[in-house]
């Protein structure tokens, strides 16, 4: 990822039109109210590494207005956001929603998200690996307060690498697998189109 001209660019959740970076939105029943110190401990548990030279932990490079920017490596930044209102997204109109997905949207009142800002156009393998890193932090926050997960970037493409809607069915991994088993692509959800005749009507 190219280092931004201003670290404050990473606070934004607005991407270029038609583009989305990897992001996992946690739809919540109640606010978590996590402090920067709380998030630093969670980030260390999720992304820190221990070697012969000691412990290497993600560093907080900036924080404010409910958002924190973590630096994991010289060119790798993740952002975390806490918002005290419902998540507003066109996702609910993009495709038919099953009962579990509809319920997670209806029950949430606030949300938080972990993003990999500015990481556009990743090949499938790299995008999946990026989500796996984000899921390390999600796993530290996963509990009954989480109604479910929404992955906006995966809702905007024909072949997502992970289902865009993941209702909470208890265990995180089991919830992701269940969402994958129940997922219907937009193409599959479209009604069948009548076949065109090869003959020309006169």
C-alpha positions as CSV (number, residue, x, y, z in Angstrom):
1,X,0.0,0.0,0.0
2,X,1.3,3.4,-0.8
3,X,1.8,5.5,2.3
4,X,-0.7,8.4,2.2
5,X,0.5,12.0,1.9
6,X,-1.4,12.6,5.2
7,X,-2.0,10.0,7.9
8,X,-5.4,11.6,8.3
9,X,-6.4,10.2,4.9
10,X,-6.6,6.8,6.6
11,X,-9.4,8.1,8.9
12,X,-11.8,8.4,6.0
13,X,-14.2,5.5,5.2
14,X,-15.0,7.2,1.8
15,X,-13.3,5.4,-1.1
16,X,-13.1,6.4,-4.7
17,X,-16.3,6.0,-6.7
18,X,-16.7,2.4,-7.7
19,X,-13.9,1.1,-5.5
20,X,-14.0,-0.4,-2.0
21,X,-11.2,-1.6,0.2
22,X,-11.4,-4.6,2.5
23,X,-13.5,-3.7,5.6
24,X,-15.4,-5.7,8.2
25,X,-18.3,-3.9,9.8
26,X,-19.6,-5.3,13.1
27,X,-23.3,-4.6,13.6
28,X,-23.8,-4.2,17.4
29,X,-26.7,-4.3,19.9
30,X,-24.9,-2.0,22.3
31,X,-21.9,0.3,22.2
32,X,-18.5,-1.1,23.1
33,X,-16.9,2.2,24.1
34,X,-13.4,0.9,23.6
35,X,-10.6,3.3,24.6
36,X,-7.4,3.7,22.6
37,X,-5.7,1.7,25.4
38,X,-8.3,-1.1,25.1
39,X,-7.9,-1.2,21.3
40,X,-4.1,-1.2,21.6
41,X,-4.2,-4.3,23.8
42,X,-6.6,-6.0,21.4
43,X,-4.5,-5.1,18.4
44,X,-1.4,-6.5,20.1
45,X,-3.3,-9.8,20.9
46,X,-4.5,-9.9,17.3
47,X,-1.4,-8.8,15.3
48,X,1.5,-8.7,17.7
49,X,4.4,-11.1,17.1
50,X,7.0,-12.5,19.5
51,X,10.5,-13.4,18.2
52,X,13.9,-13.9,19.7
53,X,14.3,-10.1,19.7
54,X,11.2,-9.6,21.8
55,X,7.6,-8.6,21.2
56,X,6.6,-6.5,18.2
57,X,3.3,-4.8,18.6
58,X,1.2,-2.6,16.3
59,X,1.7,1.1,16.9
60,X,-1.0,3.7,17.2
61,X,-0.1,6.5,14.7
62,X,-3.2,8.6,15.3
63,X,-6.5,8.6,17.0
64,X,-9.6,10.7,17.3
65,X,-13.4,10.9,17.0
66,X,-13.8,7.2,17.7
67,X,-11.2,6.1,15.1
68,X,-7.7,4.7,15.6
69,X,-5.0,4.1,13.0
70,X,-2.6,1.2,13.6
71,X,0.6,0.6,11.8
72,X,1.6,-3.0,11.5
73,X,4.5,-2.6,9.1
74,X,6.2,0.3,7.2
75,X,3.5,0.2,4.5
76,X,0.6,-1.6,6.3
77,X,-2.0,0.4,8.1
78,X,-5.4,-0.7,9.5
79,X,-8.1,1.6,10.9
80,X,-10.7,1.0,13.5
81,X,-13.9,3.0,13.8
82,X,-16.7,3.2,16.4
83,X,-20.0,4.9,15.4
84,X,-23.0,5.5,17.7
85,X,-25.8,5.1,15.2
86,X,-27.1,2.5,12.8
87,X,-25.1,1.5,9.8
88,X,-26.6,3.1,6.6
89,X,-25.9,1.0,3.6
90,X,-27.5,0.2,0.2
91,X,-26.6,-3.5,1.0
92,X,-30.1,-4.2,2.1
93,X,-31.5,-3.3,-1.3
94,X,-28.8,-5.0,-3.4
95,X,-30.0,-8.6,-3.0
96,X,-32.7,-10.8,-1.3
97,X,-32.0,-11.2,2.4
98,X,-32.7,-14.4,4.3
99,X,-34.3,-14.3,7.7
100,X,-31.0,-14.4,9.7
101,X,-29.4,-11.6,7.6
102,X,-32.5,-9.5,7.9
103,X,-32.6,-10.0,11.7
104,X,-29.0,-8.9,12.1
105,X,-29.7,-5.7,10.3
106,X,-32.9,-5.0,12.2
107,X,-31.4,-5.7,15.7
108,X,-28.3,-3.6,15.5
109,X,-28.3,0.0,16.8
110,X,-24.6,0.9,16.6
111,X,-21.5,-0.4,14.7
112,X,-17.8,-0.6,14.6
113,X,-15.5,-1.5,11.7
114,X,-11.9,-2.6,11.0
115,X,-10.6,-1.5,7.6
116,X,-7.6,-1.9,5.4
117,X,-7.8,1.6,3.8
118,X,-6.5,2.4,0.4
119,X,-5.9,-1.2,-0.5
120,X,-7.7,-1.2,-3.9
121,X,-7.8,-3.8,-6.6
122,X,-6.2,-6.7,-4.7
123,X,-6.3,-10.1,-6.5
124,X,-8.6,-12.7,-4.8
125,X,-5.8,-14.4,-2.9
126,X,-4.4,-11.2,-1.5
127,X,-7.8,-9.9,-0.7
128,X,-8.7,-13.1,1.2
129,X,-5.4,-12.9,3.1
130,X,-6.1,-9.3,4.0
131,X,-9.5,-10.3,5.4
132,X,-7.8,-13.0,7.4
133,X,-5.7,-10.4,9.1
134,X,-8.8,-8.2,9.8
135,X,-10.6,-11.3,11.2
136,X,-7.8,-11.7,13.8
137,X,-9.1,-8.5,15.5
138,X,-12.8,-9.3,14.9
139,X,-12.2,-12.6,16.7
140,X,-11.1,-10.6,19.8
141,X,-14.3,-8.6,19.8
142,X,-16.7,-11.4,18.8
143,X,-19.4,-12.0,21.4
144,X,-23.2,-12.1,21.7
145,X,-23.3,-8.3,21.4
146,X,-22.4,-8.7,17.7
147,X,-25.5,-9.2,15.6
148,X,-23.4,-10.0,12.6
149,X,-20.8,-8.8,10.1
150,X,-21.1,-6.9,6.9
151,X,-18.3,-6.8,4.3
152,X,-19.2,-3.9,2.0
153,X,-16.4,-4.5,-0.6
154,X,-17.6,-8.1,-1.1
155,X,-21.2,-6.9,-1.6
156,X,-20.1,-4.8,-4.6
157,X,-18.5,-7.6,-6.7
158,X,-19.9,-10.5,-8.6
159,X,-17.7,-13.2,-7.0
160,X,-16.9,-12.3,-3.3
161,X,-14.1,-14.2,-1.6
162,X,-16.1,-14.1,1.7
163,X,-19.9,-13.9,2.0
164,X,-20.8,-10.2,2.5
165,X,-23.3,-10.9,5.3
166,X,-22.4,-13.1,8.3
167,X,-25.1,-13.4,11.0
168,X,-23.9,-14.4,14.4
169,X,-24.7,-18.1,15.0
170,X,-22.4,-18.4,18.0
171,X,-18.9,-19.5,17.0
172,X,-17.2,-17.0,14.6
173,X,-15.7,-19.6,12.2
174,X,-19.0,-21.7,12.2
175,X,-20.9,-18.5,11.5
176,X,-18.7,-17.7,8.5
177,X,-19.0,-21.2,7.1
178,X,-22.8,-21.2,7.6
179,X,-23.0,-17.8,5.8
180,X,-21.0,-19.3,2.9
181,X,-23.3,-22.3,2.7
182,X,-26.4,-20.0,2.6
183,X,-25.0,-17.4,0.3
184,X,-26.6,-16.7,-3.0
185,X,-24.8,-14.6,-5.5
186,X,-26.6,-11.7,-7.2
187,X,-26.4,-13.6,-10.5
188,X,-28.0,-16.7,-8.9
189,X,-30.7,-14.5,-7.3
190,X,-31.8,-13.0,-10.6
191,X,-34.9,-14.5,-12.2
192,X,-34.2,-16.7,-15.2
193,X,-34.3,-14.7,-18.5
194,X,-36.2,-16.0,-21.5
195,X,-34.0,-17.5,-24.1
196,X,-33.7,-15.6,-27.3
197,X,-34.8,-17.4,-30.4
198,X,-32.2,-17.9,-33.1
199,X,-34.9,-17.4,-35.7
200,X,-35.8,-14.0,-37.0
201,X,-39.5,-13.2,-36.9
202,X,-41.0,-12.0,-40.1
